[in-house]
Amino acid sequence: MGDQRLEEQQEYYNVRAPEYDDWWDRKGLHENNDVERWFKERKELEDWVVEQFKEQLKKNSGQKISVLDVAAGTGTWSNLILKTAVDAKVNADKIDLYVLDGSQEMIEQAKKKVKSNTLSSICHYVQRDLFEWKVDQEKEFTAQFDFVISGFFISHIPAEKYDDFFKE
């Protein structure tokens, strides 16, 4: 990586991977008095993501869809995409999901989260430095994605890397 801040972020996520979903699920240390509001807003966000993905499925009208989850972490969004695809009766030969993260430990958590989904076999797990990664250098990737999702990763992009990151 070369940038100490990014290396520190990487180490943080490697260490926190096993407990990271406690924050999302508001468990343990992350429980607070505003849990009801949190889950209401989280549900609204999840519903919005599902609707956006369903719209893309309609646009693809039966053609294969390629999905990229950037900085996928523990696979929260990947799992939601898979559940939505199952509910929409998307066949495994009509979808690819690329689960990309800088932390191998986070990818391992994502694998655990989606393994019970009937479409889990369509997941391609890729551990890369997200600031050095170039989609066109990946043999197994298509150069184009129909649907790209990312959670809170954008807030971790250093200002000086922002323009270069979004060129890709």
N, C-alpha and C positions, 0 to 999 in steps of 0.2 A: 504494500500500500504506500509506504513512504511517508505518510502523514500520521503523526503521533495521535492526533484526535481520532482518526479513523481506526487506527490500531486499538485504541482504548475502547471505542465503540464495539469493535469486533470481539474483544476479550469480554466485555460486559455481556454481550448476547450469548457467547459461548457458555459463560458461567450461569446465566439466568435461564437458559433454555428449559430446564425441567420445571421451573416454577413460573414461567412467564405467563401462562394462561390464567394464573391466579389473579392477575391484574384485570384481564379482560372479563373474567367471571366474578370479580369482586369477592374473592375468598381470602381468608386469613388476614394478613396485614392490610389488605386493600379493601376490606369491608369498611363502609362508612355510613353515615346517616342519610346519604343521598343515593342509596342503592336503587330505589324505585325509579327515580329520574334517570339514572344511568341506564338501566335496562330498557326503559321506554325509548330513550334516544338511540340506544344501540339497536333496538328492534327496527326503528325507523330507518337507520342506516342500512341494516341488513336487507330490509324490504326494498329499499332503493336499488341496492346492488343486484338483487334478484331480478327486479324489473328491467334494469339495464341489460343484464345478461339475456333475459328472455327476448328482449327487443333484438339483440344481436343474433340470437338463434333464428328469429323470424327473417331477418335480413339475409341470413345465410341460406334460408329456405332448403334445408336438407343437404346442403353442401357441407363438407368437413369444416369444422371450426377449430381454430388454433388459439389457445388462451395462454397468456403469460401472467403469472403472479410474481411481481417484482418485490424482492425483499419479503418473501412469503412467511418468514418467521415460523411459527408453529403450525401453519397451514389453515388458519381460521377461514380466510377467504377461499382458499383452494377447496376446503371441505364444503363450503356453502355453494360454490360453483358445481361441484360434483353432485351434491344433493339436488340442486336445481335441474341439472342435466338428467338425472335419474327420473325426477318427477315429470320432466318434459319428454321422457321416453327416448332420449338420444342414445343411439347405438354406439358402442365402443369404437367402431370403425369411423365414426363421424365426429370425433372430438380428440384433440390432444391438449393436455394441460402441462405446461412447463412451470415447475415450481423452483424458482431461482432465489437463492439466498447466499449471503456471504459466510454464514455460520453452518458448519456441518452438524453441529449439535441441534440447531433449530430445524434443519432438514430432517433429522432423525425424529424429532417431535412431530413434524408434519406427517411423516410416514405413518407414525402410530395413530395420528388423528384420523387419517383417511382410509386406513387399511380395511375397515369393515364395509366401506362403500363398494357397491357392485361395480363401479367404474374405476376403482383405484388403479387398475392395471394400465390406464391411459396416462398416468402421471409420469413425467420425466423429471427427475430430481437433479438439479445442477447447482453445485457449490462453486461460486466465483466471487472474486472481488468485484463488487458492482460498479466501481469507478473505473476499472480497467477492462471490464467485459464489453465485448463487441458482438452483437448478434450475428453479424455476417461471418464471423470467424468460427462459429459453432457448426460442425458438420450435421448434427442431428436436429438442428433448429431450422424451421422455415425462416426466411428473412422477413416475413410479414406475419403479424398477429391480428386476429379479428377482434380480440378483446384483451385489454391489458388492465390489470388491477394492482393496486399497491395500497397498503394501509398507511401507517404513520411514518413511513420511510422518508418521505419528502422533507420532513422536519429535521432529518439527520444529514441532509446534503449540505456540506459547507458552501457558503455563498460563492466562494471563488471557483467551485466545481459545478455550480448549477447550470450555467449555459452549456458547458461541454457535455454534461450528463444528458440533457434533454435534446441535444443534437442527434443522439442515437435513437 
